[in-house]
Amino acid sequence: MEFTYKTYLYTVMKSGLLILLFLTGYWVIGQSPWMGNTSPDYPTLIRHLQKLDKTSDRMSMYIMGPSDVPGLPIYLCVLNAGKDSLETFTKAQRGTTLLFNNAIHPGEPDGINASLLYAENYLKLDSVNPTDPLVAFIPAYNVGGMLNRSSTSRANQNGPVEYGFRGNAQNLDLNRDFIKMDSENARTFVQIFHALKPDVFIDNHVSNGADYQYTLTYISSVRERIAPALRKLIYGTLLPQLTQDLKSSKWDLFPYVETVKETPDSGIYQFNDLPRYAMGYASLFNCVAFTVETHMLKPFPNRVRATYDFMVSLIRWSVKNARQIEQARENANEWESFRPYFRYNYTRTSEADSIVFKGFKAVVDTHQITGLGHLKYDRTQPYQKSIPFYKCYVPKDSLPIPQFYIIRGQELRIIEHLRNNGFLMDVLKEEKKLRVYAQIVRSFDAISKPYEGHYMHTNKEIERVEKWITFRPGDVVIPSNQNGSLFLHSVLQPEAEDSYFTWNYFDSYLQEKEYFSNYVFVDKIRSILQSNPELRQEYEAKKRSDSEFASSEWQQLYFLYQHSPFFEPSYMMLPVFELK
């Protein structure tokens, strides 16, 4: 689909002054090297940005931390920055800030080119308003994947000529790593995110899946999971205005096409942005978060242009609505602090709205080589019709929120992750005995094949048992009533979908370290039963009702061992405690 772009000037009224916001036009965009069918490799990209950094004081480029490739850092480019790094990050935290992430999947490089276009055009402006929102972008997040270039790893994608690979140097999908944080990249991203404290976050991608007419689709946060103030801002104001604005650039903005069955006419559903994903992580901190998904089969220059226009429209909207964004986030933080329950396990309902969809007719054709029927989309038969849209989610489970979490001091990795995510905590200086709730794992399943390097736990049953526990110097106490507490609960409540327990952080606590020998322990059971009449009743009842138990010495002895003082108290007890 070809478009003609006219030169036009965007202006806004701010503080009684006419401010030049952004200049765009065919003469700027169409002749740019970033609008061809190529995307720069990592060295070329960084060299070009370093050149821009040196030639203009309107852009600052920072090394933010290591990547998955030793010696190659992750960079951050900031437009409308301060005079130095301290002023830049102070300005970002105090004002309205947008952060764009590129090349988390380097085979999807549209955001790289779009950000280069935006930066170059921004630096050509005659003047800018230093009070406008700060715009930052990570030019290449997945450095290892950027270096693994080819023309073949995206078999279903239309350009560019060469691109990077989805996996990082460790073959991790970095868009599943924001909670487990196995990569250097994720640890550096956390530093970037909390140094900027962005109000708006965008992760740029290219879709995979069905064919349809749209070039530009998006994923937004699940409505029911986010604060009412953010829900109203995103769905009541931002998306309607963004959709209308992009129509002037000839783009239909449409929700991400996640099909119920094989083809879109069966219906689509709202993507569940769990905390493991970049935008799901960002939304835990009450950030306005989107994933941009351009369509894989559209020409690369069109996809870049669509990503660029989304970027421009969103920035322009943020300039006009900076005060509303800040107020909505402030209200969201307040809402979060008064919630008595943590709700999780959000599940899509069968309730469907209707949405007008522009697709292509799906037909089954016989392949000349395989001789079998196969699905194809006939672009000569476009259609526009209403299809079901399943966008409603409900939390299936909830837990009361404790006043404090206490984490054993040996869990250095977890403590470091929480500290890096900005959480305040007190480190115990002396031994202290407290009445707390211990998290005891009663049962769980593990997936049969590894997912992103982990055998994740499912079907978890956790019991909270009130106990007197002696805590030691080095253990940490974390108040739950902090900004970002949604993150805190999401990782420390073991039943949650992306908790640290789910991601195998505590597997060593799920294995017994001491056992017994039958021939020795059998002589102890008489005294155990005599000292515990209730246990004796339970034991006798179990023998009567369970024939297998009654005929097995091992089962009987192990049952009594589990209920005796000889059984290790730490077995299946997680090193996280709740103080109500």
C-alpha positions as CSV (number, residue, x, y, z in Angstrom):
1,M,0.0,0.0,0.0
2,E,1.7,3.2,-1.1
3,F,1.0,6.6,0.5
4,T,1.9,10.2,-0.4
5,Y,3.2,12.3,2.4
6,K,3.0,16.1,2.4
7,T,5.3,18.3,4.4
8,Y,3.5,19.5,7.5
9,L,4.2,21.2,10.8
10,Y,2.8,20.2,14.1
11,T,2.3,22.9,16.6
12,V,0.8,23.1,20.1
13,M,0.0,26.0,22.4
14,K,1.8,25.6,25.7
15,S,2.2,28.3,28.4
16,G,0.8,30.8,26.0
17,L,3.6,30.3,23.5
18,L,3.5,28.7,20.0
19,I,6.0,25.9,20.2
20,L,7.4,24.0,17.3
21,L,6.9,20.4,18.3
22,F,7.9,18.3,15.4
23,L,8.6,18.6,11.7
24,T,8.0,15.7,9.3
25,G,7.5,15.3,5.6
26,Y,8.3,13.3,2.6
27,W,11.4,15.4,1.9
28,V,12.8,14.4,5.3
29,I,11.5,10.9,5.6
30,G,11.4,9.6,2.1
31,Q,15.0,10.4,1.3
32,S,16.4,9.0,4.6
33,P,18.6,5.9,4.4
34,W,16.5,4.5,7.2
35,M,13.5,4.3,4.9
36,G,15.0,1.7,2.6
37,N,15.0,-2.1,2.9
38,T,18.0,-2.2,5.3
39,S,18.5,-1.8,9.0
40,P,22.0,-1.0,10.4
41,D,24.1,-3.7,12.1
42,Y,25.2,-3.1,15.7
43,P,28.5,-1.4,15.0
44,T,27.0,0.9,12.4
45,L,24.1,1.8,14.6
46,I,26.3,2.7,17.6
47,R,28.8,4.7,15.5
48,H,26.0,6.7,13.9
49,L,24.4,7.6,17.3
50,Q,27.8,8.5,18.8
51,K,28.3,10.9,15.9
52,L,24.9,12.5,16.5
53,D,25.8,12.7,20.2
54,K,29.0,14.6,19.4
55,T,27.4,17.0,16.9
56,S,24.4,18.1,19.0
57,D,23.8,19.1,22.6
58,R,20.2,18.1,22.3
59,M,21.0,14.4,22.5
60,S,23.0,12.6,25.1
61,M,24.1,9.0,24.8
62,Y,24.9,7.0,27.9
63,I,26.5,3.6,28.6
64,M,24.0,2.1,31.1
65,G,25.5,-1.3,31.9
66,P,26.6,-4.6,30.4
67,S,24.9,-6.7,27.8
68,D,25.0,-10.4,27.2
69,V,28.1,-9.9,25.1
70,P,31.2,-9.2,27.2
71,G,32.7,-5.8,26.4
72,L,29.7,-4.5,24.6
73,P,27.4,-2.3,26.7
74,I,23.7,-1.3,26.4
75,Y,23.3,2.3,25.4
76,L,20.6,4.8,26.1
77,C,19.9,7.8,23.9
78,V,18.1,10.8,25.5
79,L,16.5,13.7,23.6
80,N,15.8,17.0,25.3
81,A,18.3,15.9,28.0
82,G,20.0,18.0,30.6
83,K,23.5,19.4,30.5
84,D,24.9,16.4,32.3
85,S,23.8,12.9,33.4
86,L,22.7,14.0,36.8
87,E,20.6,16.8,35.4
88,T,19.2,14.5,32.7
89,F,18.0,11.7,35.1
90,T,16.7,14.2,37.7
91,K,14.7,15.9,34.9
92,A,13.4,12.5,33.8
93,Q,12.2,11.5,37.2
94,R,10.6,14.9,38.0
95,G,9.0,15.5,34.6
96,T,7.1,13.5,32.0
97,T,9.3,10.9,30.3
98,L,8.9,8.4,27.5
99,L,11.1,5.4,27.0
100,F,11.2,3.3,23.7
101,N,12.9,-0.1,23.7
102,N,14.2,-1.4,20.4
103,A,15.6,-4.8,19.2
104,I,14.5,-6.9,22.1
105,H,14.0,-9.2,19.2
106,P,16.6,-8.0,16.7
107,G,14.9,-9.8,13.8
108,E,12.2,-7.1,14.3
109,P,14.2,-4.0,13.7
110,D,11.5,-1.5,12.7
111,G,11.9,0.4,16.0
112,I,15.7,0.9,15.3
113,N,15.1,2.7,12.1
114,A,12.1,4.6,13.4
115,S,14.1,5.9,16.4
116,L,16.9,7.0,14.1
117,L,14.5,8.9,12.0
118,Y,13.0,10.6,15.0
119,A,16.3,11.5,16.5
120,E,17.6,13.0,13.3
121,N,14.5,15.0,12.7
122,Y,14.4,16.2,16.3
123,L,18.0,17.4,16.0
124,K,17.2,19.4,12.9
125,L,14.5,21.6,14.7
126,D,15.3,25.3,14.9
127,S,14.3,25.3,18.6
128,V,12.8,23.1,21.2
129,N,11.1,23.6,24.5
130,P,13.3,22.2,27.4
131,T,10.1,21.7,29.5
132,D,8.6,19.3,27.0
133,P,8.7,15.6,27.9
134,L,12.1,13.9,27.8
135,V,12.2,11.2,25.1
136,A,14.7,8.3,25.6
137,F,15.3,5.2,23.5
138,I,17.4,2.0,23.9
139,P,18.8,1.7,20.4
140,A,19.6,-2.0,20.6
141,Y,18.6,-4.0,23.8
142,N,19.5,-7.5,22.6
143,V,23.2,-7.0,21.7
144,G,23.9,-10.7,21.2
145,G,21.0,-11.1,18.9
146,M,22.0,-8.0,17.0
147,L,25.4,-9.6,16.2
148,N,23.8,-12.9,15.0
149,R,22.7,-11.5,11.6
150,S,21.2,-13.3,8.6
151,S,18.5,-13.0,6.0
152,T,16.7,-16.3,6.9
153,S,15.8,-16.5,10.6
154,R,12.4,-14.7,10.1
155,A,11.0,-17.0,7.4
156,N,7.6,-15.2,7.3
157,Q,8.9,-11.6,7.3
158,N,9.0,-9.2,4.4
159,G,12.4,-7.4,4.8
160,P,14.7,-5.9,5.6
161,V,17.6,-7.6,3.7
162,E,19.5,-8.5,6.9
163,Y,18.5,-8.5,10.5
164,G,19.4,-10.0,13.9
165,F,18.2,-13.1,15.7
166,R,15.5,-13.5,18.3
167,G,17.6,-15.2,21.0
168,N,20.3,-13.4,22.9
169,A,23.9,-14.7,23.2
170,Q,22.6,-17.2,25.8
171,N,19.7,-18.1,23.5
172,L,17.2,-16.5,25.8
173,D,14.1,-14.7,24.6
174,L,14.7,-11.4,26.5
175,N,11.0,-10.6,26.3
176,R,10.4,-13.4,28.9
177,D,13.2,-12.4,31.2
178,F,12.0,-9.3,33.2
179,I,11.2,-11.3,36.3
180,K,13.6,-14.2,36.4
181,M,16.4,-11.9,35.1
182,D,18.8,-14.5,33.9
183,S,20.5,-12.1,31.5
184,E,22.8,-9.1,32.0
185,N,20.4,-7.3,29.7
186,A,17.5,-7.5,32.1
187,R,19.6,-6.3,35.0
188,T,20.8,-3.3,32.9
189,F,17.2,-2.6,31.8
190,V,16.1,-2.4,35.5
191,Q,18.8,0.3,36.0
192,I,17.6,2.2,33.0
193,F,13.9,2.0,33.9
194,H,14.4,3.2,37.5
195,A,16.9,5.8,36.6
196,L,14.4,7.4,34.2
197,K,11.1,6.4,36.0
198,P,9.3,6.7,32.6
199,D,5.6,7.6,32.5
200,V,5.2,6.0,29.1
201,F,7.0,2.9,27.9
202,I,6.9,1.4,24.4
203,D,8.4,-1.9,23.3
204,N,8.8,-2.1,19.5
205,H,8.1,-5.4,17.7
206,V,7.0,-7.1,14.5
207,S,4.1,-9.5,14.6
208,N,3.8,-13.1,13.4
209,G,0.7,-15.0,12.6
210,A,-2.4,-14.4,10.4
211,D,-2.5,-12.1,7.3
212,Y,-4.8,-9.0,7.4
213,Q,-4.9,-5.5,6.1
214,Y,-3.4,-3.6,9.0
215,T,0.2,-2.5,9.2
216,L,0.1,-1.1,12.7
217,T,-1.2,-3.0,15.7
218,Y,-0.6,-2.6,19.5
219,I,-0.9,-4.5,22.8
220,S,-2.1,-2.5,25.7
221,S,-2.3,-3.5,29.4
222,V,-5.1,-5.8,30.5
223,R,-7.8,-3.3,31.7
224,E,-8.7,-5.2,34.9
225,R,-5.2,-5.5,36.1
226,I,-4.3,-1.8,36.1
227,A,-5.4,1.1,38.3
228,P,-8.8,2.8,37.4
229,A,-7.1,6.1,36.8
230,L,-4.7,4.5,34.2
231,R,-7.5,2.5,32.7
232,K,-9.5,5.7,32.1
233,L,-6.5,7.5,30.7
234,I,-5.4,4.8,28.3
235,Y,-8.7,3.5,27.1
236,G,-10.8,6.6,27.6
237,T,-8.4,9.3,26.2
238,L,-5.1,8.1,24.8
239,L,-6.1,5.3,22.5
240,P,-9.2,7.1,21.0
241,Q,-7.1,10.2,20.3
242,L,-4.1,8.2,19.1
243,T,-6.3,6.2,16.7
244,Q,-7.8,9.4,15.3
245,D,-4.4,11.1,15.0
246,L,-2.9,8.1,13.1
247,K,-5.7,8.1,10.6
248,S,-4.4,11.4,9.4
249,S,-1.2,9.6,8.6
250,K,-3.2,6.9,6.8
251,W,-2.8,4.2,9.4
252,D,-5.6,2.2,11.0
253,L,-4.5,1.5,14.5
254,F,-5.8,-1.9,15.6
255,P,-5.4,-4.3,18.6
256,Y,-2.9,-7.0,18.3
257,V,-4.3,-9.9,16.3
258,E,-4.2,-12.9,18.7
259,T,-6.7,-15.3,17.1
260,V,-9.0,-17.6,19.0
261,K,-8.7,-20.3,16.4
262,E,-6.6,-20.5,13.3
263,T,-8.0,-17.5,11.4
264,P,-9.1,-14.0,12.7
265,D,-12.7,-14.4,11.7
266,S,-13.0,-16.8,14.6
267,G,-12.4,-13.8,16.9
268,I,-9.4,-12.3,18.6
269,Y,-8.5,-11.8,22.2
270,Q,-6.6,-9.3,24.4
271,F,-3.0,-10.4,25.0
272,N,-2.3,-11.1,28.7
273,D,0.7,-8.9,29.5
274,L,2.2,-10.9,32.3
275,P,5.1,-9.4,34.3
276,R,7.6,-11.6,32.4
277,Y,7.1,-9.3,29.4
278,A,8.6,-5.8,29.0
279,M,5.3,-4.0,29.0
280,G,3.9,-6.2,31.7
281,Y,6.9,-5.4,33.9
282,A,6.5,-1.7,33.2
283,S,2.8,-1.7,34.1
284,L,3.6,-3.1,37.5
285,F,5.0,0.3,38.3
286,N,1.9,2.1,37.1
287,C,3.5,3.1,33.8
288,V,1.5,3.6,30.6
289,A,2.8,0.7,28.6
290,F,2.4,-0.5,25.0
291,T,3.9,-3.0,22.7
292,V,3.9,-1.9,19.0
293,E,3.5,-4.8,16.6
294,T,3.8,-4.0,12.9
295,H,2.7,-6.7,10.4
296,M,5.4,-9.0,9.2
297,L,4.2,-9.3,5.6
298,K,4.0,-5.5,4.9
299,P,7.1,-4.0,3.2
300,F,9.8,-3.0,5.7
301,P,9.7,0.8,4.8
302,N,6.0,0.9,5.4
303,R,6.5,-0.8,8.8
304,V,9.2,1.6,9.8
305,R,7.0,4.6,8.7
306,A,4.1,3.2,10.8
307,T,6.3,2.7,13.9
308,Y,7.7,6.2,13.4
309,D,4.3,7.8,13.1
310,F,3.1,6.0,16.2
311,M,6.1,7.4,18.0
312,V,5.4,10.9,16.8
313,S,1.7,10.8,17.6
314,L,2.3,9.3,21.1
315,I,5.0,11.9,21.9
316,R,2.7,14.7,20.7
317,W,-0.1,13.4,22.8
318,S,2.2,13.2,25.8
319,V,3.2,16.8,25.4
320,K,-0.4,17.9,25.4
321,N,-1.4,15.7,28.3
322,A,1.7,15.7,30.5
323,R,-0.3,16.9,33.5
324,Q,-3.0,14.3,33.0
325,I,-0.4,11.5,32.8
326,E,1.3,12.6,36.0
327,Q,-2.0,12.9,37.8
328,A,-3.2,9.5,36.6
329,R,0.0,7.8,37.8
330,E,-0.2,9.6,41.2
331,N,-3.8,8.4,41.6
332,A,-2.7,4.9,40.6
333,N,0.0,4.9,43.3
334,E,-2.5,5.9,45.8
335,W,-5.0,3.3,44.7
336,E,-2.3,0.7,44.9
337,S,-1.4,1.6,48.5
338,F,-5.0,1.1,49.8
339,R,-5.6,-2.3,48.2
340,P,-6.3,-5.0,50.9
341,Y,-5.9,-7.9,48.5
342,F,-3.4,-8.9,45.8
343,R,-5.4,-10.3,42.8
344,Y,-3.7,-12.6,40.4
345,N,-4.2,-15.4,37.9
346,Y,-6.2,-13.2,35.5
347,T,-8.2,-15.3,33.1
348,R,-10.0,-14.4,30.0
349,T,-13.7,-14.6,30.2
350,S,-16.1,-15.9,27.5
351,E,-17.7,-12.4,27.2
352,A,-17.1,-11.0,23.8
353,D,-17.5,-7.5,22.3
354,S,-17.7,-6.9,18.6
355,I,-15.0,-5.2,16.7
356,V,-14.8,-4.3,13.0
357,F,-11.9,-6.1,11.4
358,K,-10.3,-5.6,8.0
359,G,-9.0,-9.0,6.8
360,F,-8.4,-11.2,3.8
361,K,-10.5,-14.2,3.0
362,A,-8.9,-17.4,4.3
363,V,-9.1,-20.3,1.8
364,V,-7.8,-23.9,1.8
365,D,-5.7,-24.6,-1.3
366,T,-4.0,-27.8,-2.5
367,H,-0.2,-27.4,-2.5
368,Q,1.5,-28.5,-5.7
369,I,4.3,-30.3,-4.0
370,T,2.8,-31.7,-0.8
371,G,-0.5,-32.5,-2.5
372,L,-2.2,-31.5,0.8
373,G,-4.6,-28.8,1.7
374,H,-3.1,-25.7,3.3
375,L,-4.3,-22.4,4.6
376,K,-3.7,-19.3,2.6
377,Y,-5.1,-15.7,2.7
378,D,-6.4,-14.4,-0.6
379,R,-5.4,-10.7,-0.8
380,T,-7.7,-10.3,-3.9
381,Q,-10.6,-10.8,-1.5
382,P,-10.3,-8.3,1.3
383,Y,-13.2,-8.0,3.7
384,Q,-14.4,-5.7,6.5
385,K,-16.7,-7.3,9.0
386,S,-17.4,-7.6,12.7
387,I,-15.7,-10.3,14.7
388,P,-15.7,-11.3,18.4
389,F,-13.2,-9.5,20.6
390,Y,-12.5,-11.2,23.9
391,K,-10.9,-8.4,26.1
392,C,-12.4,-9.1,29.5
393,Y,-10.3,-10.7,32.2
394,V,-11.1,-11.6,35.8
395,P,-8.7,-12.5,38.7
396,K,-9.4,-16.1,39.7
397,D,-7.5,-15.8,42.9
398,S,-6.6,-13.3,45.6
399,L,-4.6,-13.1,48.8
400,P,-4.6,-10.6,51.7
401,I,-1.6,-8.3,51.5
402,P,0.8,-8.4,54.4
403,Q,2.2,-5.3,56.0
404,F,5.8,-6.7,55.6
405,Y,7.7,-9.4,53.8
406,I,10.8,-10.8,55.5
407,I,13.4,-12.5,53.4
408,R,16.2,-14.6,54.6
409,G,19.6,-12.9,54.2
410,Q,21.1,-15.8,52.2
411,E,18.8,-15.0,49.3
412,L,21.2,-12.4,47.9
413,R,20.0,-12.6,44.4
414,I,16.4,-11.8,45.3
415,I,17.4,-9.0,47.7
416,E,19.6,-7.5,45.0
417,H,16.7,-7.7,42.5
418,L,14.4,-5.9,44.8
419,R,16.9,-3.3,45.8
420,N,17.6,-2.6,42.1
421,N,13.9,-2.2,41.5
422,G,13.8,0.6,44.1
423,F,12.3,-1.1,47.1
424,L,13.2,0.2,50.6
425,M,14.1,-2.5,53.1
426,D,15.6,-2.7,56.6
427,V,18.4,-5.1,57.3
428,L,18.2,-6.8,60.7
429,K,21.2,-6.0,62.9
430,E,20.4,-8.4,65.7
431,E,18.5,-11.6,66.2
432,K,14.7,-11.2,66.6
433,K,11.9,-13.6,67.2
434,L,8.6,-12.8,65.4
435,R,5.2,-14.3,65.0
436,V,4.9,-14.6,61.2
437,Y,3.2,-16.6,58.5
438,A,5.5,-19.1,56.8
439,Q,4.9,-20.1,53.2
440,I,4.7,-23.9,53.1
441,V,4.6,-25.7,49.7
442,R,2.1,-28.5,50.0
443,S,2.2,-29.6,46.3
444,F,3.2,-28.4,42.9
445,D,3.8,-29.6,39.3
446,A,6.7,-28.8,37.0
447,I,6.5,-28.5,33.2
448,S,8.0,-31.4,31.3
449,K,10.3,-29.4,29.1
450,P,12.3,-26.3,29.9
451,Y,10.8,-22.9,29.1
452,E,13.4,-20.2,28.7
453,G,15.8,-22.2,30.7
454,H,13.4,-23.1,33.6
455,Y,11.2,-26.0,34.5
456,M,8.4,-23.7,35.8
457,H,6.2,-24.7,38.6
458,T,2.4,-24.9,38.0
459,N,-0.7,-26.1,40.0
460,K,0.9,-24.7,43.2
461,E,-0.7,-25.3,46.6
462,I,0.7,-23.1,49.3
463,E,-0.3,-23.1,53.0
464,R,0.5,-20.1,55.2
465,V,1.2,-21.4,58.8
466,E,1.6,-19.0,61.7
467,K,4.8,-19.7,63.5
468,W,7.3,-18.1,65.9
469,I,10.4,-17.7,63.7
470,T,13.8,-16.5,64.8
471,F,15.3,-14.1,62.3
472,R,19.0,-13.5,62.1
473,P,21.2,-10.5,61.3
474,G,21.2,-10.0,57.6
475,D,17.6,-10.9,57.1
476,V,15.6,-8.1,55.4
477,V,12.2,-6.6,56.3
478,I,10.4,-5.0,53.4
479,P,7.3,-2.8,53.9
480,S,4.6,-3.8,51.3
481,N,3.1,-0.3,51.1
482,Q,5.6,1.1,48.6
483,N,5.2,2.4,45.1
484,G,5.6,-0.6,42.8
485,S,4.1,-2.9,45.3
486,L,2.4,-4.8,42.5
487,F,5.8,-6.0,41.5
488,L,6.6,-6.9,45.1
489,H,3.5,-9.1,45.4
490,S,3.9,-10.6,41.9
491,V,7.3,-12.0,42.8
492,L,7.0,-12.8,46.5
493,Q,3.5,-14.4,46.5
494,P,4.4,-17.9,45.3
495,E,1.0,-18.7,43.7
496,A,1.4,-15.7,41.3
497,E,2.0,-16.5,37.6
498,D,5.5,-15.1,37.5
499,S,6.6,-15.3,41.1
500,Y,10.2,-16.2,42.0
501,F,8.9,-19.6,43.2
502,T,7.2,-20.1,39.8
503,W,10.6,-19.4,38.1
504,N,12.5,-22.0,40.3
505,Y,14.3,-19.5,42.6
506,F,13.5,-21.7,45.6
507,D,14.0,-25.3,44.4
508,S,16.7,-26.1,46.9
509,Y,14.1,-25.8,49.6
510,L,11.9,-28.4,48.0
511,Q,14.3,-31.3,48.7
512,E,14.8,-33.2,52.0
513,K,18.3,-33.2,53.3
514,E,17.9,-35.8,56.1
515,Y,16.3,-39.2,56.1
516,F,16.0,-42.3,58.4
517,S,16.7,-46.0,58.3
518,N,13.6,-48.2,58.9
519,Y,15.3,-50.6,61.3
520,V,16.4,-47.8,63.6
521,F,13.5,-45.5,63.4
522,V,10.9,-48.2,64.0
523,D,12.0,-48.4,67.6
524,K,11.1,-44.7,68.1
525,I,7.5,-44.7,66.9
526,R,6.0,-46.0,70.2
527,S,7.3,-42.9,72.1
528,I,6.2,-40.6,69.3
529,L,2.7,-41.9,69.4
530,Q,2.5,-41.9,73.2
531,S,3.6,-38.2,73.3
532,N,1.0,-37.2,70.7
533,P,-2.5,-38.7,71.1
534,E,-3.9,-36.7,68.2
535,L,-1.3,-38.1,65.9
536,R,-2.0,-41.6,67.2
537,Q,-5.7,-41.2,66.3
538,E,-4.9,-39.9,62.8
539,Y,-2.4,-42.7,62.3
540,E,-4.9,-45.5,63.3
541,A,-7.6,-44.0,61.2
542,K,-5.3,-43.9,58.2
543,K,-4.4,-47.5,58.6
544,R,-8.1,-48.4,58.7
545,S,-9.0,-46.4,55.6
546,D,-6.0,-46.9,53.4
547,S,-5.1,-50.5,52.7
548,E,-1.9,-49.7,50.8
549,F,-0.7,-47.6,53.8
550,A,-1.6,-50.4,56.2
551,S,0.5,-52.9,54.3
552,S,3.6,-50.6,53.8
553,E,6.1,-50.2,56.6
554,W,7.8,-47.4,54.7
555,Q,4.6,-45.4,54.3
556,Q,3.7,-45.8,58.0
557,L,7.2,-44.8,59.2
558,Y,7.5,-41.9,56.8
559,F,4.1,-40.6,57.9
560,L,5.1,-40.7,61.6
561,Y,8.6,-39.2,60.7
562,Q,6.9,-36.3,59.0
563,H,4.9,-35.5,62.2
564,S,7.7,-36.1,64.6
565,P,10.4,-33.7,66.0
566,F,13.0,-35.5,63.8
567,F,11.5,-34.1,60.6
568,E,13.4,-31.1,59.2
569,P,11.3,-28.0,59.7
570,S,12.8,-26.2,56.7
571,Y,11.5,-28.8,54.2
572,M,9.1,-27.1,51.7
573,M,9.3,-23.8,53.7
574,L,10.1,-20.9,51.5
575,P,12.6,-18.3,52.7
576,V,10.0,-15.6,52.5
577,F,7.7,-14.8,55.4
578,E,4.7,-12.6,55.8
579,L,4.0,-10.3,58.8
580,K,0.4,-9.3,58.9
